[in-house]
Amino acid sequence: MNYWLVKSEPDAYSYDELERTGRGMWDGVRNYAARNNLRAMQEGDQVLFYHSNIGLEVVGICQVAKEHYPDPTAESGDWSVVEVTPVRRLKRGVTLKEIKATPELANIGLIKLSRLSVMPVTAEEFEKILAMSEE
């Protein structure tokens, strides 16, 4: 199993919306590195859901329910989507400020590749964020 982090502005698409609908298509990615990460996702992979711009925190876990296929929202180009389903909301959100202050997360893509909307995380980073959400 692989682990990922996806970022979304909550006023555009929030974890609440994913929970409400029960399944979401991760579309609109127009960055080649993020697209390649979508293409590397496999069914069952676990995904941290991060609210960007508003909140700036990891708020939930979802999982890949359907592997990549062509993005139906793309007017041109070779873009992909995956589908995700909610697993659970975190007991409490883990803020970007907390993540930056945690030595074990110093190399996480959220800090190192801050503009990337879809990125891999290590199993250790994933577990650390989950542990932080329980504190």
Buried (B, 14 or more C-beta within 10 A) or exposed (E): EBBBBBBBEBEEBBBBEBBEEEEBBBBBBEBEBBBEBBEBBEEEBBBBBBBBEEBBBBBBBBBBBBBBEEBEEBEEEEBBBBBBBBEEBBEEBBBBEBBEEBEBBEEBBBEEEEEBBBBBBBEEBBEBBBEBBEE
